[in-house]
Amino acid sequence: MKRKRFLLPIIVALSLTSCVLINDNVTISEVPIYDIDLPLEIPDNQIADLEDYKIGTINAVFRTNERYVPYLSFEQYASLYDKRLAQGARSVVTKTGQITIWEIYVGEQLYFYTAISYLERLIVKAGEISNAFKAGDDPTEIKALSFAVSHQVSTIDVSEESYETYSFKDISLQRLYYKNDYYYPLGFLDLTYSETSSIFNFYNYYGIYETRDVENFSNKMFLFRNEIHNVDSQMSLYCRDIFMPSYLIKYNANMFLYTMDNFYGLKDYKGITSMKSFLIENNIYNDFFSINSFIRGSSYYTALGLLDDGHTAIISTNNVWGEKSSGSFFVGDHTRHRAEELRNLAIVRSEQAESPDFIEENGIRYSDSGQTALIIFDEFIFGKDKEVFNDDGSLKEDADQYDTYLKLVKSLKEIKTKGTVNNVVLDISLNGGGVLGVMMKVLALISKENNSNIHLYHEAGGYVISYTTSIDSNYDGVYEASDSFGNTFNFYIATSAYSFSAANALTFYANLNDYAKIIGRKSGGGECAISIHYLPNSQYVYHSSTLHIGYYDEKQSSFLGDEEGVEPDIYLENYNVFGDPNAIEEIISETTN
């Protein structure tokens, strides 16, 4: 693997000091492991027994009297992925003094490399764990996402240091030493590597649960000792303390700081050098360690509220320790403005639905003259396989109801049959984002030459991924200019501050490439892809990742993102104009004459 040569000098530079060690005071417990994603053949409307999801056990180490934090060695953590590795793959863990190295090979090719130095409080990583997984390991239904699309992908190195570096110098973290090996908290290891594996491993005080569907897995019900439970209710069952113990308060808080220091993509943009320093400056750092559950829970919400970033929030806190009723003590200007535009546009949308002042057919709005058509879509989604495809692989008649791209293809074909429409308005004023791959298809659909080109800058890895996309809108297996509609219609994109993330990306690229005129109000920004981390105490953190969406200028070796949003070519002062093809047609006529 190319990146290994960059890692070697770092490993040599890390301290190799050895010393005489004494085993920590620990207890060993056999912990069951469950793959909660396992497809089980059970009758409809019935619940599987938890034991049906069991795939093994592991001997976890616990610091004496700290029953809620399991520690694993690197070999043990690496073994959690063994069943997913491709044929011929092998996972190798070695120790050099105080440094532990983990490598994954497929044949003789190195696919993944990481090293941890506890003395330097540093982790380096290159490659992806998931790239070494066997084919078909990911059960995600993506047929609709990959349907009628062609991608050309290339990678551009923009940094000589093609490895990722994670630091835990700014947090309190202790490893354990037991029987000639070092053990790290499972939560710490999984926060570090879940992004690169796409697998989450979570300990709920009873067992270790692994899943890809981290957003939904805690809602999955199972039978446990003849009672219906989910991961969190079982967690409550095995919680033996009335109040959250101090060691767990400290551990969870430090894992939050570690996550935001190493995986939050807008630190530089917001001028944050240390999340701990940022929270101290804003007088909430101590609240993370409060014994008051409401204050402690609110501190997580408030910390991310201070970032005023639409991608970043605590999605849930843990009711086991009384934090569920807490909330944020702060709402930023950006968040407040987006909420205000949402309210105003929602009122207009509702009024238009009750008494439309335009022609509407099959969800498409037409001006009275028939020259302007308007399509509203509020997210970028693709359907599940069974929603979109028949058993023979053909499209279902109602597939467009589940897939944004298919909806737009059907709508544009229908508009074209009218023979009178010149202007097509894509109204994404209440579109909060969605799947970037769907946005790429939509962008190609409105282009003139049937291509969209986007750049993803991986800040942590120091490289740019370039995607060039073409679509096949007539499903004949040929990707040609006639599959796009940029030569058929004049496209306009209606935006607001609520047009965020993938919606902002469509606006940014359409404006950059002159695929469409932007009308409405400044879009909401959001240049980073979203990332999810699951803290050890059952808290979901959504946040802007270190993967930035934008344009990379190879000649200038510079990357242009768009966290701020796109200014419209035509500003709409009156909210009532949104969604009204007659009013928009009049404004277009005034500005083009």
N, C-alpha and C positions, 0 to 999 in steps of 0.2 A: 504494500500500500504506500502510495507516494508520500503521505503525510508523516510516515514513521521517521523519516530522516530529520524532520523538524523537531520531533519530540526528543530524540536522543540527547541533544545538548542540554535540554532542560532536566532530564532525568539525572544526567551526570552532575548537574549543578545542585540538585536537591541533596539535602544532608543524608549521609549514609552512616551516621553515628550509631554505634551499637552500645548496649549497656545491659547490666544484669537486671532482670525484671522479676517481680513477685506477682503471682497470680492475684487478680482482684477477687474480692469477696462476692461470689456469684452463686446463682442457682440455675440449674438446667431444666428445661421443660420441653416435652415433646409437643410441638404445635402442629395441628392439622393444616393442610393446604387445600384450598378449594378453587377450582376454575369455574367461576360463576357464569361464564359464557358457553359452557359445554352444551351442545345441542342434545337434548334428551327426548327420547320418544315416549311422551306421556300423553294421555288423552286430553282433548281440549277441556278448558275450564278446570283442570286439576293442577295441583301444585306438587312439584317434585320434592322429595326428601333431600335434605342438605347432604346426606351421605352420598347421594348420586353424583354430586359435584366434586367429591373428594378425589384428589390425584396423588396424595402422599402426605408425608409428615416431615418435619425438620426439627432438630434439636436446637432450639434457640437458647441463648444465654441471657439471663436477666440479672441486673445488679440487685443484690439482696435488698428486699423491701421496696423495690420499684417494679411492681408487677405489670405496669402498663407499657413498658418500652422494651421490646425484644431487640437483642443484638445478634447480628449474623457476621460470620467471617466473609471475606470476599469469595472464597470457594463456595460457601453456602448460597450467597446471593446469586452468583453466576449459575449455580445449579438450577435455580428457578426457571431459567430459560432453556435448559437442555432439551426438553421435549419439543421445543419449537424449531430447533436448529435443522438446517438442511442436511441431507445425506452427505457424508464426508466432512462435515463441519466439526470442529473441536474447540472447546473452550479451555484456555490455559491460564492458570493463575500462578505467578511466581513472586518470590520475595527477595529483595536485595537490600539488606540492612533494614532500615526503617521504612522502605518504600515497597508498596505492593503494586504489582502490574497484572492487568487482566487483558488477555488477547483472545480474539476469536478468529480462527482460520477456516476457510473452506478450501480443502485441498492444501496447496502451499500458499494460497493468496490470503493476505492479512486483510480482514474486513473491518475489524474494530480493535481499538487500542485505547487503554486508559491506565493512568498511574496515579496513585495517591501518596502524598507525603504528609504524614500527620505533623511532623516537626515544622514543615514549611506552611502547614495549613493550606495545602494547594492540591487541586486535582487537574490533570490534563486529559483531554479526550480527542480522539480522531476517529472518523468513520461512524457507522450506524449499526447498532445491534440488530435492528430489524432487517437489514440487508442480508444477514446470514440466515434468516428464517426460511424454512421450506416453503415451496409454492403452495398456495391455497391455505396458508395458515391464518390469514385475515378473513374473517367471515363477513366483513362489511359488504353490503349489496351496492355495487358501484356500476352495474351494467348501464344504467341510464346516464351516468356521468361520462362514461367512455363511449357512449353511443354516438355515431355519426360525427366523430371528431378525429383529427389527426394532429399530433404534437411533434414538433422538433425541439429537442432540449439540448442545451449546451451549458457548460460550467466555465466561468471566468474567474481565475484567481486574482484577487485584488490585494492580497496581503502575503508577505513571505512567511508569515506565521500561520500556516494552515492547520491550526489545531485550536481547540477551545480550552479555555482556562477558567476554572471555578475556584474561588477563594472562600475559605471559612475562617479567615483571620479575625473577622469582626464579630464573631458570635461565640457563645459558650458551648463547646461540644467536647465531650470526653469519650474516648474509646475504652474498651475493656481489653485486658490481657488475660488469656486463659489457655493453659496447656500449649504454650509455645505459638500462640496465634493471636491476632488482633481482631476484635469484633467492633463493628460500628452499628449504630441504631438503624433498624430497617428503614424507618422513615427518611433518614438522611440519604441512604443509598438510593432509595426509590425516587426521591425528589431529584436526585442527580441524574438518574438514567432513564426515568420513565419517558421523557421526551424522545430520546433516541431509540427506545424500544417500542414505543406506543403501547406498552403493557404497564398497568398499575398494580402494585402489590400493597395491600392495606391490611393492617392488623387491628382487629376490633375487640381485643382483650380475650378472644376465644380462639380464633384461627386467622390464618393469612388468606385473604381473598385476592385473586388476580382477575383482571378484566381489561378489555380495551374500551368498553363503554362506561367510562368513569362517570359520565354525567347522569347515567340512569341506573347503574348497577345497585345502588343502595336502596332502590325502590323494588328490586326484584324479590318476590316472596318465595319462601321455602318452608318446608315442615322441619321443625327441630324439636325432637322429643315430644312429638304429637301436638305441637302448637305451631301456629303460623307466625313466622318471623321474617324480618329482613336484616340486613347487616347492622343497621343502627339500633333496632330494637334488641337484637342479640347483644350488642355492645352494652346497652343499658342493663340487660340481664346479668352481665358479668362485671358490672361496675360495683365495687365493694366500698367505695368511699362516699360519704355524704357530700363532701366538698372536693373540688379538684385539687389533688395533691400538688405541693409547691414544685416538685421536680418536674411534673408533667406540664405545669404552667410555663416554667422556664424553657423546657424542651420545645414545646409547641411554638412559643414566641420566637425562639431562635431559629426554628425551621422556617417560619414565615420570613424573617429577616434574610436568611440564607437564600430562599427562593427569589425574593425581590431584588437582592443584590446581584444575583447571577443570571436570572432569566427574564428580568423585566427589560423590555427593549427601548424604553424612552428615558432611561436614566440620564444619558448625555443631553438629550433634547431638553429635559427639564432642569439640567444643571445639578443633578444629584450625584454626589461622589460616594455616599454611603447611606443606605436606608436607615441605619441606626442614627446617624447624625441628623438626617432629615426629620425623623420623628422626635428627636430630642429638641431640635429647633422649633418644632411645632407643639411642644409641650404635651405630647401624648405617649412618649416612650414608656414611662413608668406605668401607664394604664395597662399595658400588656401583661404586667406581672401582678395586677391587683387580685386580691382574694374575692373581691366583689364581682360576681359573674356578669352582671349587666355592664359595669364599667369595662371589664376585660373584653367581653364580646363586642361592645361598641367600638373599642379601640381598633379592631381589625377593619370594621366598616369605615371608620373615620380616616384611618391611615390611607386607604385606597381612595376614599372620597377626596382627600387633599390632592391627590394626583390629577383629579378632574379629567379623567381619561375614560372615554366611553367603552373601551374594551376591558377595563380593569375594575373588578369588584369582588367582594365576598358574596358568593351565591348562597351559602348556608353556613350556619354555625351549629354547634352540637348541643342538643337539648339535654344530653346526659349530664352536663355540667351547668345547666341553667342559662346558657348563652343565647338560646333561640329567640328570646323576646327583645334582644338588643338591636340597635340600629346605628346609623351614622349620625354624628353630631355636626357634620359639615356637608354642604352642597356647593360645588364650584360654579363659577360663572359659565363655563362651557356647558356643563351638565344642565344648569338652570335654563340656559338659552335653548338647548335642544328640547327640553321638556315644554317650554313655552310654544315653540313652533309646532310640536306634536299636538298640543291642545288646540291651537288655532286651526291647523289643517284638518284635524279630526272633526271639528265642528263643521267646516266647509264640506268635508266628505259626506257627513251625515245629512246635511241640508240638501246636497245635490242628489243623494239617493232618494230622498223623499219627494222632491219636485225638480226633476232634471230639466234643464233649459237647452237640451241638445238631443240629438238622435243617438240611440244606443242599440247595438245589435251584437249579440253573442259576446257581451262584455267589452266591446270596442265602442268608443264614443266618436261620433262624427259631427263635424260642423254642419250647419244648415246648407252651406254651399257644396258640401261633399269634397272639399279640397283638403281638409285637415282631419286626420284620425288621431285618436289619443288612446294609448294603452297604459293601464295602471298595473304595476306589480310591486309588491311590498317586501319581497325577499328573493334571494337566489337559492333555489332548492332543486334537488333531483329526486325522483321517486324511487321507492323500493322496487325491486325486480318484479314482484308479483303485481304491483300497481301499474307498471308501465308495459310489461311484455306478456304476450300469450305464451302458451307452452311451446309453440313452434318458433319462438323468437321474434315474431312479428309484433308491431306496436298495437296496443289496445286502442280502441276508438276514443276512450276518455283519458288517454295517457297524459294529455296536456294539462289535465286538472292537477297533476301531481309534480309537474316538472316545468320550471320557468322557461328553459330553452325551448321545449316542445310547445309551450303555450305561445311563445313569441313567433316561432316558425309558422304555426297554424294561423295566428292572427295576421301576420304579414302577408301570407298567401291569400287570405280572405280579402284583405284590404286591396291587394293588387288586382283582384278580379273586379273591383268596383270601376276601375278605369278612370276615375276622376281625382283620386287622392295624390297630392304633391307632397304634403308635409305629414310626417309621422312624429308624434310627440310621445316619448317614453317617460311616463310620470313615475319617478322614483322618490318623490318628495317625502313619502312615509316608508321608505325602504331602509331598514336598519342594517342590511348586509346579508351575509349568507356564505355560500360555498364559492370560493374563488374560481374553481374550475368551471362552474356554470357561468360566471361573469365573463371568463375568457371566451366561451362559446358565443355569448351574446355580443361581445365586442366584435368578433369576426363576422357575425351575422349582419351587423350594420356597417361594415367596412365596404370599400369599393372593390378591393382585390381579394376578398375572402382571406384575410389574415389579421391576426392580432398578435402583438408582440409585447410581452410584459417581462419585467425583471424583478427578481426576488433577491434582495441582498441579505445574506446570512451574516449578521454582524459578529456573532460569536465565532463563527468558523472562518471568516475572512474571505468569502467567495460570493459570486453572483450567479444565480441560475437564470438562464434566458429561455423563455417559452415562446415559440411561434406556433400559433394555432390556426387551423383551417377547419371548416365545417362542411357537412354534406346535407344540405337542407332538403334536397329532393330524394335522398336515400337511394341514389343509383350507384353508390360505391365510388364515385368520382368527385374529387374536391377541386372545384373550379370557381372562377369569379362569379358565374351566374347563380351560384348557391347563396351568395350574399345579396343584400338589398341596398347597398350604398349608392348604386347607380340608378336605382329605381325611385327612391324617395329622398327628400331632404329631411334629415333626422334632427330632432330637437330633444334634449334631455332636461326635464323639469326637476329641479333639486331644491332642497332646503337644508337647514342645519341638521335635520334628522337623517339626511342621506349620508349614511356612515359606512365605513369599512368597505365591503365589496361594492356597495352603491357609490361610494366616493371614488373607488378605483375605476369603475366604469366611466364616471365623470372625468376623472383625471386623464385616462388614456384616450377617451373620445375627444377631449379638448386638445390634448397633445398632438394627436394624429389628424385633427380636423375631420373626424368622422361625424361630428354633430355639433350644433350650437347649444350652448348651455343657457337655459332660461330659469328664472325663479330667484333663488337666494343662494348665498354662499353655501356650498356643501359642507358636511360635518366633519370631514377629515377621517383620520384613523388609518394610518399607513402601515401599521403592523398587523401581521396575522395574529390570531388569538392563540393563547396557550392555556392549558389547564394544569394546575398542580393541586394535589390532594394532600392536605396537611395531616400529620399523624393523628390529630384529634378530630378527624372526620369533618374537616372544613374544606369546601371547594373554593379555590382562588382562580378566577379568570383574569388574565392579564395580557397586555400587549407583549408579544414575544420578541425575540431578537431577529425575527425574519421580517424584513421591511419590504413593502410593495412600492415600486416606483420605476424610475428610468435610470439606467446606467450608461453614461457617455464614455465609450471606450477610448475615444481620442483624448478626452480631457481627464480620463480616469476619475470621474466624479459621479456620485449617485445623487439623484434628485427624488426625494420622497415627498409625500403630501399629507403631513399630519394636520396642517392648517385648514385644508379644504380649498375648493376651486371657486373663484369669483365668476359669476354668470356673465355671459355676453349681453343678455337682456335681463335687467333686474325687474322683478315683479313686486311692487309695493303692496298691492292689494291681494290678500290671501284668497279672495273669492275668484281670482283668475285661475288658480290652480285647478286642474281637472276639468276646465270648461273649454272645449275645443273652439267654440265661437269667439270667446274673449281672447284666447291665445292667437287664433288666426288673425284677428284684428290687429293685435300688437305686432305680430310678425310682418303683416302688410305695411304697417306704419314704419317699421325699422328698416325694411328692405327697399322702400320706395324713396 
